[in-house]
Amino acid sequence: MTRRSEQKSFQQPDETRSFENGDMRLLKIGGADIGMLTLRPGWRWSEHVKPIAGTDLCEARRRAGGRRGLVWGNAGRCGP
């Protein structure tokens, strides 16, 4: 079985989802969606995404980077 490699960039995402105080750029690679969030100061899940997603917490798997501190519902933390 031969596998094809794919090269994509968040500079030209397959899809962009915008919401108040942020946006998410999505790449579709190998049957998976890979996203990069840009969140501006003042962004809060409960105020800006919960009404769209309909869940109390973000349920997506993630790897966090950048300079923000994050807190997950299971008491996990990342960042400052």
N, C-alpha and C positions, 0 to 999 in steps of 0.2 A: 504494500500500500504506500503510495507516494503522498506526502503531505505538502501542501502549499503554504508558503509563508505569506503573511499579510503585513503590510506596512501602512499605518494610518497615523494621523496627527490630530491632536485636539485643536489645532489651528483651523482645521476643516472637518468638524465633527459630522457624523451621520445625522445627528438630531441635537437640537438645543431646546431645553425647557427653561423658561424664564419665570421667575416669581419675585415678589417684593423682596428687595435687599439681597438678591442672589440669582444665580443661574447654574444649570447643570449641562455640561456638554457630554454627549454619549457617542462612543465608538462601538460598532458591532463587529466583533472579531471572533472567528471560530465558533459561532453559535452563542457567544456570550456578549452581554452588554457591559462595557467598562465606562465608568463615568468620572468626571472631574467637576467638583463643586467649586464655585467661587462665591464666597459669602462675605457680604459687606458688614461693617460695624452696625450693631443693633439687630442683626438677624437672630431669630429664635424659631426653633422648630414649631413650638406651640402656637406661635402667632402667624408664621409665614408659610408653613408647609402642611401642618396638621389639617387645616380645612380642605386642602387639595387631596392629600393622601388618605385622610379618614382614619388614621391610626394615632394613638397617643404618643408613640415613639417611632423613630426611624427603624425599619426592620431590615434594611439592606446590609449585606456584609461589606466591610470596608477596611481600607488601610489609610490611616490618617497621616497627613503631612502638613507642613506649613507652620504658621505661628499662632494658631488658635488653640485654646484649651477646650477639650470636648468631654462631656460626661454622658455615659450611656445609662439606660434604664437598669442594667444589671450592676450598677455602681462602678463600672469600668471607667477609667479616665485616661486621657491622652493630652499631652502638651502642658503648657505652663499652668 
